[in-house]
Amino acid sequence: CGTIVVGNFQVAFWSIACERQTRRLREALFRSILHKETSYFDTNKTGQLNTRLTEDVNKVHDGTGDKVGSALQFFLLLLLVL
């Protein structure tokens, strides 16, 4: 019973941390785009910037979250076994 509770807590914690980090990354990238010179937008298409912003942040989101927690748990378990 305790394992289930701790496991759910771990997944929830890492998911929340991932969402917060993703939000911060989106905000930082958006601020960066807002501070670009006008000539930057002449050479880069707006749709391309939008797609890049969305896809890159989603890749970071997909690669983190509960996966980081699981990897950390596995690594710590490996250290304890050795």
NUMI-275155 format. One line per 5 residues: their letters; for each residue x, y, z of C-alpha. Coordinates in nm, 2 decimals. Example, Ala and Ser with C-alpha at 12.3 -4.5 7.8 and 13.67 -1.06 7.14 Angstrom:
2
as = 1.23/-0.45/0.78 | 1.37/-0.11/0.71
END
This chain:
82
cgtiv = 0.00/0.00/0.00 | 0.28/0.24/0.09 | 0.46/0.16/-0.24 | 0.16/0.26/-0.44 | 0.12/0.59/-0.25
vgnfq = 0.49/0.68/-0.29 | 0.49/0.57/-0.65 | 0.19/0.80/-0.73 | 0.35/1.08/-0.53 | 0.67/1.04/-0.74
vafws = 0.48/1.05/-1.07 | 0.27/1.35/-0.96 | 0.58/1.54/-0.83 | 0.78/1.49/-1.15 | 0.49/1.57/-1.37
iacer = 0.43/1.90/-1.19 | 0.80/1.98/-1.21 | 0.80/1.91/-1.58 | 0.50/2.13/-1.64 | 0.65/2.42/-1.45
qtrrl = 0.98/2.38/-1.63 | 0.80/2.37/-1.97 | 0.61/2.68/-1.89 | 0.93/2.87/-1.79 | 1.10/2.76/-2.11
realf = 0.80/2.87/-2.32 | 0.80/3.21/-2.15 | 1.18/3.25/-2.19 | 1.17/3.17/-2.56 | 0.87/3.40/-2.61
rsilh = 1.05/3.69/-2.43 | 1.36/3.62/-2.65 | 1.15/3.64/-2.96 | 0.99/3.96/-2.85 | 1.33/4.13/-2.81
ketsy = 1.45/4.04/-3.16 | 1.52/4.31/-3.41 | 1.27/4.36/-3.69 | 1.51/4.24/-3.95 | 1.51/3.90/-3.77
fdtnk = 1.15/3.86/-3.87 | 1.22/3.95/-4.23 | 1.46/3.65/-4.26 | 1.26/3.40/-4.05 | 0.89/3.32/-4.12
tgqln = 0.65/3.37/-3.83 | 0.49/3.03/-3.88 | 0.83/2.86/-3.87 | 0.91/3.04/-3.54 | 0.57/2.92/-3.40
trlte = 0.63/2.57/-3.51 | 0.98/2.56/-3.38 | 0.87/2.71/-3.04 | 0.60/2.45/-3.00 | 0.78/2.15/-3.13
dvnkv = 1.11/2.21/-2.94 | 0.93/2.28/-2.61 | 0.71/1.97/-2.66 | 1.03/1.76/-2.71 | 1.17/1.88/-2.39
hdgtg = 0.84/1.81/-2.22 | 0.83/1.46/-2.36 | 1.18/1.39/-2.25 | 1.14/1.50/-1.89 | 0.87/1.46/-1.63
dkvgs = 0.82/1.11/-1.48 | 1.09/0.97/-1.71 | 1.35/1.17/-1.51 | 1.20/1.04/-1.19 | 1.21/0.68/-1.31
alqff = 1.57/0.72/-1.43 | 1.68/0.87/-1.10 | 1.50/0.59/-0.91 | 1.66/0.32/-1.13 | 2.01/0.48/-1.08
lllll = 1.97/0.51/-0.70 | 1.85/0.15/-0.69 | 2.15/0.04/-0.89 | 2.38/0.22/-0.65 | 2.21/0.05/-0.35
vl = 2.24/-0.29/-0.50 | 2.61/-0.25/-0.57
END
